[in-house]
């Protein structure tokens, strides 16, 4: 009975941590089925997501520190989107007033939702880490991963070398989390892969609903290639590095 109770407790906090990602997908579904007059779809999505974020903060579901992390990741994601659009990786074909260099501003929230989930689940499950490699190693690796998203268009793609480095750098790093009175732990690299896989599933839903389109999806929707899991795997690492480092800094100050 205790095991079932802990499982339900774990599921509840996972679901609560996914409120913002669920709001994004709910908005995508709603706006793909219902056309609102006098406002473009991309602009409406941005307005809804800003409202959701404000309500989450006012209700206490997200703290001010978590909002700051989400904003940082929103900017990181938006910069990557602008570059990828210019390189022809995917497109946002619909019109909108809230587009910057061809990219709707709401797109940054899709990246920020990963950070929102990480912040929420960290707090709810009282997470901690053992064997954290430190700011120098983690920061340099995170910077190299982010840079590779830009540079692989004109120099060789180093994602598999970077993946190998992730295993080396985080080999001794474990996530510790608590479910009621029981403590559990998991290798950090395994957590990276699990979250990356579920983001890949979410990406398929998002492209199906027209949030954006890859070049081979303009005529007919196709399943996003499995190779994209590696991209999300690496992107999740960046979000974890940012969240974990800020948590370490705050813990050191308290």
C-alpha positions in Angstrom: 0.0 0.0 0.0 2.9 2.4 0.8 4.4 1.7 -2.6 1.1 2.6 -4.3 0.8 5.8 -2.2 4.4 6.8 -3.1 3.7 6.1 -6.8 0.6 8.3 -6.7 2.5 11.0 -4.8 5.3 10.9 -7.4 2.8 11.0 -10.3 1.0 14.0 -8.7 4.1 16.0 -8.5 5.2 15.1 -12.0 1.8 16.2 -13.3 2.0 19.5 -11.3 5.5 20.1 -12.6 4.1 19.8 -16.2 1.5 22.5 -15.8 3.2 25.0 -18.1 4.2 22.4 -20.8 0.6 21.1 -20.7 -0.7 24.7 -21.0 1.5 25.1 -24.2 0.1 22.0 -25.8 -3.4 22.8 -24.8 -3.0 26.2 -26.4 -1.6 24.7 -29.6 -4.5 22.3 -29.8 -7.1 25.0 -29.1 -5.7 27.5 -31.6 -5.3 24.8 -34.2 -9.0 24.0 -34.0 -10.6 27.4 -33.2 -9.8 30.5 -35.2 -10.2 33.8 -33.3 -11.0 36.9 -35.4 -8.8 40.0 -35.3 -5.7 38.3 -33.9 -3.1 36.0 -35.6 -2.6 32.6 -34.1 1.0 33.2 -33.1 0.0 36.4 -31.3 -2.8 34.7 -29.5 -0.5 31.9 -28.4 1.9 34.4 -26.9 -0.8 36.3 -25.1 -2.2 33.1 -23.6 1.2 31.8 -22.5 2.1 35.1 -20.9 -1.2 35.0 -19.0 -0.6 31.5 -17.8 2.9 32.4 -16.7 1.6 35.4 -14.8 -1.2 33.3 -13.1 1.3 30.6 -12.1 3.5 33.2 -10.4 0.6 35.0 -8.7 -0.8 31.7 -7.4 2.5 30.6 -6.0 3.0 27.7 -8.4 6.2 29.3 -9.5 8.6 31.4 -7.5 10.4 34.6 -8.6 13.7 32.7 -8.9 12.0 30.1 -11.1 10.6 32.9 -13.3 14.1 34.3 -13.7 15.4 30.8 -14.9 12.5 30.5 -17.3 13.3 33.9 -18.8 17.0 33.0 -19.3 16.0 29.8 -21.1 13.4 31.7 -23.1 16.1 34.0 -24.5 18.5 31.0 -25.1 15.8 29.2 -27.0 14.7 32.3 -29.0 18.3 33.0 -30.1 18.6 29.4 -31.3 15.2 29.6 -33.1 16.2 32.7 -35.0 19.5 31.1 -36.2 17.8 27.8 -37.1 15.1 29.6 -39.2 17.8 31.5 -41.1 19.5 28.2 -41.8 16.3 26.6 -43.1 16.1 24.0 -40.4 12.3 24.6 -39.9 9.8 27.4 -40.5 6.9 29.3 -38.9 4.8 29.9 -42.1 1.8 31.7 -40.5 1.6 35.5 -40.2 1.9 37.3 -36.9 2.8 40.7 -35.4 4.9 39.2 -32.6 7.5 37.7 -34.8 11.2 38.6 -34.5 13.3 37.9 -37.7 10.7 35.3 -38.8 10.3 33.6 -35.4 7.2 34.1 -33.2 8.1 35.2 -29.7 6.0 32.4 -28.2 8.5 29.8 -29.5 10.9 30.7 -26.6 8.3 29.4 -24.2 8.6 25.9 -25.6 12.2 25.9 -24.5 11.4 27.7 -21.3 8.8 25.0 -20.5 11.7 22.5 -20.1 13.3 24.9 -17.5 9.9 25.3 -15.8 9.6 21.5 -15.4 13.1 21.2 -14.1 12.6 24.0 -11.5 9.2 22.6 -10.4 10.3 19.0 -10.1 13.5 20.0 -8.3 11.5 21.9 -5.6 8.6 19.4 -5.3 10.8 16.3 -4.9 13.4 18.1 -2.9 16.0 17.1 -5.4 19.8 17.2 -4.8 22.8 15.9 -6.6 26.0 14.0 -5.6 29.1 14.2 -7.6 28.3 17.5 -9.3 31.4 18.3 -11.4 31.4 22.0 -10.6 30.8 25.2 -12.6 34.0 25.0 -14.7 33.4 21.5 -16.1 29.6 21.7 -16.4 29.6 25.3 -17.7 32.2 24.7 -20.4 30.4 21.5 -21.5 27.0 23.3 -21.6 28.6 26.2 -23.6 30.1 23.7 -26.1 26.8 21.9 -26.5 24.9 25.2 -27.2 27.6 26.4 -29.6 27.4 23.1 -31.5 23.8 23.8 -32.3 25.0 26.8 -34.3 28.3 25.6 -35.7 27.3 22.2 -37.1 25.8 23.9 -40.1 29.3 24.8 -41.5 31.8 22.6 -39.6 31.5 18.9 -38.5 28.7 18.0 -36.0 30.4 17.1 -32.7 27.2 16.0 -30.9 28.4 12.4 -30.5 31.7 13.6 -29.1 29.9 15.9 -26.8 27.5 13.0 -25.7 30.6 11.0 -24.8 31.9 13.9 -22.8 28.6 14.1 -21.0 29.0 10.5 -19.9 32.6 11.3 -18.7 31.9 14.6 -17.0 28.7 13.4 -15.2 29.8 9.8 -14.7 29.7 10.1 -10.9 26.7 12.5 -10.8 23.5 11.1 -9.4 20.1 12.8 -8.8 18.7 12.3 -5.4 14.9 12.8 -5.0 12.4 12.2 -2.2 9.0 10.7 -2.5 7.2 11.1 0.9 9.5 9.3 3.4 11.6 7.4 0.9 14.8 8.6 -0.9 15.7 7.5 -4.4 18.5 8.2 -6.7 19.2 7.9 -10.5 22.2 8.5 -12.7 22.0 12.0 -14.1 22.8 10.8 -17.7 19.8 8.4 -17.6 17.6 11.3 -16.4 18.9 13.4 -19.4 17.8 10.6 -21.8 14.4 10.0 -20.3 13.5 13.7 -20.4 14.9 14.1 -23.9 12.8 11.2 -25.1 9.6 12.6 -23.7 10.4 16.0 -25.3 10.8 14.2 -28.6 7.3 12.8 -28.2 6.0 16.3 -27.4 7.8 17.6 -30.5 5.9 15.2 -32.7 2.6 16.4 -31.1 3.7 20.1 -31.6 4.6 19.7 -35.3 1.4 17.7 -35.9 -0.5 20.7 -34.4 1.4 23.1 -36.6 3.5 24.8 -33.9 6.3 24.7 -36.5 7.2 22.6 -39.5 10.4 20.8 -40.6 11.2 21.0 -44.3 9.8 17.5 -45.0 6.5 18.3 -43.2 5.3 21.1 -45.4 3.3 18.9 -47.7 2.4 16.0 -45.3 3.2 15.6 -41.6 5.9 12.9 -40.9 7.2 11.6 -37.6 10.2 13.6 -36.4 13.3 11.5 -36.8 14.7 9.5 -33.9 18.0 11.4 -34.3 16.3 14.4 -32.8 16.3 12.7 -29.4 20.0 13.3 -29.3 19.4 17.0 -29.8 16.9 17.2 -27.0 19.2 15.1 -24.8 21.8 17.7 -25.2 19.4 20.6 -24.8 18.1 19.1 -21.5 21.7 19.0 -20.3 21.9 22.8 -20.8 18.7 23.4 -18.8 19.9 21.0 -16.0 23.3 22.7 -15.8 21.6 26.2 -15.5 19.1 25.1 -12.9 21.5 23.0 -10.9 24.2 25.6 -10.8 21.7 28.3 -9.7 20.4 26.0 -7.0 24.0 25.4 -5.8 24.7 29.1 -5.7 21.5 29.8 -3.8 22.1 27.0 -1.4 25.6 28.4 -0.7 24.2 31.8 0.0 21.4 30.6 2.4 
